[in-house]
Amino acid sequence: MKIYNPANGQLIDDVAEDSAESIARKVAAARRAQPAWAARSLDARTAILKRFRELVVERKETLAQLLTREVGKPISQARNELNALPGRLDFFLTHTERALADETVWTEPGLTERIGFEPLGVVANISAWNYPWFVGSNVFFPALLTGNAVVYKPSEFATLTGLAIRDLLYEAGVPQDLFAAAVGGGDAGSALLEAPIDAVCFTGSYPTGKRIAEVASKRLLKVQLELGGKDPVYVTDDVDVAVAAAAVADGAFYNTGQSCCAVERIYVHEKIHDEFVKHLVAEVARFKLGNPQDDSTYIGPLTRAAQLSVLERQVQDAVTKGAALLLGGKRIDQPGNWFAPTVLDRADHTMELMREESFGPVIGIASVASDEAALRLMNDTEYGLTAAVYSRSFERARPILSGVNVGSAYWNCCDRVSARLPWSGRGHSGLGATLSTLGIRAFVQPKAWHLRG
């Protein structure tokens, strides 16, 4: 596998890919190693994973630089991911004991009924490239804490970061057979699915997630899918327009728009529409696009070259159908995978721009006459990951957010994830949940204890 820098197209490294046979060997070794790991005390497992956390903190600058070279994420944002990671890991380290504790649900003379929790076994973790530390650790960290083995397939676009994660886990004391990295693209993922695993956790696109679910259903594997989004924001007419526009612009363009919870559709009340658009365009025009190694860069290259054609098609389709192109709209003619930050107004739901995931620095804006019209459009999607409302009044925002069929609701914020809250999607946005205590319990299975005596 050849690994290229998306900012300039230069070869960074090449690494050996796994075959179906080598993946099968890794899964078999993980299964042999898992019972001994599960038999260790939670304190012993926790001590090892605390050491992993310490190593990440010690080497965060080197890891951030690697992430930027491989994925193209601006270095300030790569540092943000590494700086925020310890807090997320701390949540798992602090709350796993409570999540695993037996629950006595009934007791009477001579009879006790209790619920216990046991590891799933071997967990396949097919991870993502856009936030490889966050997304990967949402799975492998609680899975290891709760006594599972993990076979981790980093995205082919974040392979070197995935191997760095593996090496730090080994250095921290995780047995090498217990945690394995499966290197490769789609073929490696398919081979991992065919191996004798007990669960598969995938982060990526809906089409790939659907195929994984179909394969897993034949063996009744536990499936957890964190898929895409077409996340809407509604800006009411009672906001501070400049403040709301700046916040929404950041939500749409942070990480070059390559986030499943990035703002992908904006609905603005008609009373403030023109003013909002003016402020948003001015804000986006200030975002610095350039060398992702530069501390001041905000917009970097797209990680995947193929996405350039997707964005071109969406822009052309929107303009053909009547959208107004206010900013950007095309590739930037230089080495690497560059697309100009793009804002389109007068967007509507006949356009791919407002229906299909963009996953890049492109946003569409539509004017709406009422809260009811905004809610109807926010729900006009097959996705259901996040939705946001900007309003001075929570009483006004609450019924809108309650009516949107999404896993995460935001009032006066967007593009935000907390370890304390479950991360889940509806519809084409996925199955199951990571994060929160639900994201710990995702890696154990209940056992009912009937105790008479």
Secondary structure, DSSP 4 states (H G I P E B T S, - for coil): -EEE-TTT--EEEE-PPPPHHHHHHHHHHHHHHHHHHHHS-HHHHHHHHHHHHHHHHHTHHHHHHHHHHHH---HHHHHHHHHHHHHHHHHHHHHHHHHHS-EEEEEETTEEEEEEEEE-SEEEEE--SSSHHHHHHHHHHHHHHTT-EEEEE--TTSHHHHHHHHHHHHHHT--TTTEEE---SHHHHHHHHHSS-SEEEEES-HHHHHHHHHHHHTTT-EEEEE----EEEEE-TTS-HHHHHHHHHHHHHGGGG--TTSEEEEEEETTTHHHHHHHHHHHHHHSPBS-TTSTT--B---S-TTHHHHHHHHHHHHHHTT-EEEE--SB-SSSS--B--EEEES--TTSGGGTS---SSEEEEEEESSHHHHHHHHTSSSEESEEEEE-S-HHHHHHHHHHS--SEEEES--S---TTS-EE-EETTEESEESHHHHHHTTEEEEEEEEE-
